[in-house]
Structure formats: C-alpha cells, structure tokens
Amino acid sequence: MVRWIMLLMGAAILTACAVGGGPRSGLPPLERVAVVDAGRFAGQWYVIANIPYAAERGRVGGRVIYRQRADGRFDDLYYSREQSFDAPEELLEGLAWSLDPPRNSRWRSRFYWPLVFDFEVIYIDQEYRYLVYGHPSRDYAWIMARESTINQETYAELLALLGAQGFDPGRLLKVPQFPSQLGQPGFQ
C-alpha cells in the first residue's frame, strides 16, 4: 500500500512537471521522430535505463506492454518487481494516447485519473528494436528495447543522442533485468 501511495505522489509530481509549462526557460523543444507507426510501436518494451524518479526508483525487471485498443488508444501496462527478483511481479495499469496523430511522436499517459504525464519519442530505430523517449523538461528519460539487454555500443549511442537533446546522460541509470545486475555500477 505504501508503494502505491508513493507511486501516486510521484505521479502527482510528474503531472505538475508535465502540465506545468513545458521545458525550462532557454531549452529548445525536443527533436522528435518524424513518424511512429502505432502498430509497430505496440508490444513489449524492456526498461533498459531511465532517469530515476519516485515511481520507478528501486524497481527491477521493468517492462511495458503497449496494447492498442479499438478506440486507437493504448493500454499502458507496466510490470516490475520491488527491489528483488524474488519479489512478486506487480502490474500497474494505465492508458496512453497520441497527442499528434498520425505522427504519433507526442504521447500522454495516465495511471491515476486525473494525473497525466506527457512524453515525446525522440528516437526509434527502423526495426523498432530501440526506443528513447523523454520529457521536454529534460528531467525524465527512458531507453527501451524489445530485448532485455542491449550491447554497450548501442547503449552509448542512445546516451549520446540524449546528450545531444539536452539531457544529462550521467543521470540515467540502468534498470536491472537480471539478478546478476543488482548492485553493479551504473545500475539503480
């Protein structure tokens, strides 16, 4: 119960950031991808790294499933475990939708009504294997992949892409996807 209260508080903070005026003064808008194919975007994505914040800090095995609905919106299903791979997997169910169809590079997500969070797709490769999205404030960013691991070269390229967009790559930490990653440098 405490975890869900913390998550709700984190969502409230995110909403204040997301709805409260956009990027910090002096920051240019994020350079978003030209088009995201919603059908190819759907499916499972592993959380490879993020800028830790209250709702995801300390979570392991994080993954998201975007499942398209008949109304064009997406179920936003976030699975993770609290601090240990021995902990039960928990599901947080939300809703996501595009703010700029058919471009689909700006999204809004809601896990608790009326709290919402906006994010922008700033990279997706042609094969839809890797996804990077972030918030215009540069305080929130995620590196996602279809597989639970990515090679170090690809990871470094995605960090550089975030840096070029004004994010601090040093703030991103990897999310453990395997027990052997717990406590390792560079991981939450």
C-alpha positions in Angstrom: 0.0 0.0 0.0 2.8 2.4 0.8 4.4 1.7 -2.6 1.2 2.7 -4.4 0.8 5.9 -2.3 4.4 6.7 -3.2 3.6 6.0 -6.9 0.6 8.2 -6.7 2.6 11.0 -5.1 5.3 10.5 -7.8 2.6 10.7 -10.5 1.3 14.0 -9.0 4.8 15.5 -9.1 5.2 14.3 -12.7 1.9 15.8 -13.6 2.9 19.1 -12.2 6.0 19.0 -14.3 4.3 17.6 -17.4 1.4 20.1 -17.3 3.2 23.0 -15.7 4.7 25.0 -18.5 6.8 22.7 -20.6 10.6 22.9 -21.0 12.7 25.0 -18.7 13.5 28.5 -19.9 16.0 28.6 -22.7 15.7 24.9 -23.6 14.7 24.3 -27.2 11.9 21.9 -28.0 12.9 18.2 -28.3 13.6 17.0 -31.8 11.0 14.2 -32.2 11.0 11.4 -34.7 9.1 12.2 -37.9 6.5 9.3 -37.5 5.9 6.5 -35.1 3.9 3.6 -36.6 1.5 2.9 -33.8 1.0 -0.8 -34.9 4.8 -1.4 -34.7 5.1 0.6 -31.5 2.7 -1.7 -29.8 4.0 -4.7 -27.9 6.5 -5.3 -25.1 9.4 -3.0 -24.3 12.0 -3.5 -21.6 13.1 -0.6 -19.5 16.9 -0.6 -20.1 17.6 2.7 -18.4 15.9 5.8 -17.1 16.4 8.9 -15.0 15.2 7.5 -11.7 12.2 9.1 -10.1 9.9 8.1 -7.2 7.6 5.8 -9.1 10.3 3.6 -10.7 13.3 4.0 -8.3 14.3 0.7 -6.9 12.2 -1.3 -9.3 13.7 -4.3 -11.1 12.7 -6.2 -14.2 10.8 -3.3 -15.6 8.9 -3.7 -18.8 6.0 -2.1 -20.5 3.4 -3.5 -22.8 1.6 -1.1 -25.1 -1.6 -2.8 -26.4 -3.7 -1.0 -28.9 -7.4 -0.7 -28.2 -10.3 -0.4 -30.6 -10.6 3.4 -29.9 -7.0 4.0 -31.0 -5.6 4.5 -27.5 -3.3 2.0 -25.8 -3.3 0.0 -22.6 -0.1 1.0 -20.9 0.8 -2.0 -18.7 3.9 -1.5 -16.5 5.3 -4.7 -14.9 8.1 -4.7 -12.3 9.3 -6.0 -9.0 10.2 -4.1 -5.9 14.0 -4.2 -5.3 14.4 -8.0 -5.7 13.8 -10.6 -8.4 12.3 -12.8 -5.6 9.6 -10.2 -5.0 6.3 -10.8 -6.8 5.8 -9.1 -10.2 3.5 -6.2 -9.9 1.3 -4.7 -12.6 0.4 -1.0 -12.9 -2.3 -0.5 -15.5 -2.5 2.8 -17.4 -3.8 4.3 -20.6 -1.7 6.1 -23.3 -2.6 8.0 -26.4 -1.0 10.0 -29.1 -1.3 13.8 -28.9 -0.3 14.3 -32.6 -1.8 11.5 -34.7 -0.9 10.3 -37.3 2.7 11.5 -36.5 2.5 9.7 -33.0 5.6 11.3 -31.6 4.0 13.0 -28.6 2.1 10.9 -26.1 0.2 11.3 -22.9 -0.1 8.5 -20.3 -2.4 8.2 -17.3 -2.2 5.7 -14.5 -4.4 7.5 -11.9 -7.2 9.8 -13.0 -6.8 12.8 -13.4 -3.0 12.7 -13.3 -1.3 12.6 -16.7 2.3 12.6 -17.9 3.4 13.7 -21.4 6.4 12.3 -23.2 8.0 12.6 -26.6 9.6 9.9 -28.8 13.0 11.3 -29.7 14.3 8.1 -31.3 13.1 4.8 -32.6 15.2 2.7 -35.0 13.8 1.4 -38.3 13.3 -2.1 -37.0 11.5 -0.9 -33.8 14.1 -2.6 -31.6 15.1 0.5 -29.6 13.1 3.4 -28.3 14.1 6.6 -26.5 11.6 9.0 -25.1 11.7 11.9 -22.7 10.0 14.9 -21.3 10.7 18.4 -22.6 12.0 19.5 -19.1 14.9 17.0 -19.6 14.2 15.7 -16.1 12.7 12.4 -17.3 14.0 10.0 -20.0 13.9 6.3 -20.8 15.8 3.9 -23.0 13.7 1.0 -24.0 14.4 -2.2 -26.1 12.5 -5.2 -27.3 15.0 -7.5 -25.7 16.0 -7.3 -22.0 19.6 -6.4 -22.9 21.4 -4.2 -25.4 25.0 -4.1 -26.3 27.2 -1.4 -24.8 27.9 0.3 -28.2 24.1 0.8 -28.8 23.6 2.0 -25.2 26.4 4.6 -25.6 24.9 5.8 -28.9 21.5 6.2 -27.2 23.1 8.1 -24.3 24.9 10.4 -26.8 21.6 11.0 -28.5 20.0 12.1 -25.2 23.0 14.3 -24.5 22.6 16.0 -27.9 19.0 16.7 -27.0 20.0 18.5 -23.7 19.6 15.6 -21.3 22.4 14.8 -18.8 23.4 11.3 -19.7 25.1 10.9 -16.3 21.6 10.9 -14.7 20.4 7.8 -16.5 20.9 4.5 -14.6 20.3 1.1 -16.0 17.4 -0.9 -14.7 18.4 -4.4 -13.5 16.7 -7.1 -15.7 18.7 -10.0 -14.2 19.7 -10.8 -10.6 23.4 -10.6 -11.6 23.0 -6.9 -12.3 21.8 -5.9 -8.8 24.3 -3.6 -7.2 26.5 -3.4 -10.3 28.0 0.1 -11.2 25.7 2.1 -13.5 22.5 0.3 -12.3 19.8 1.5 -9.9 
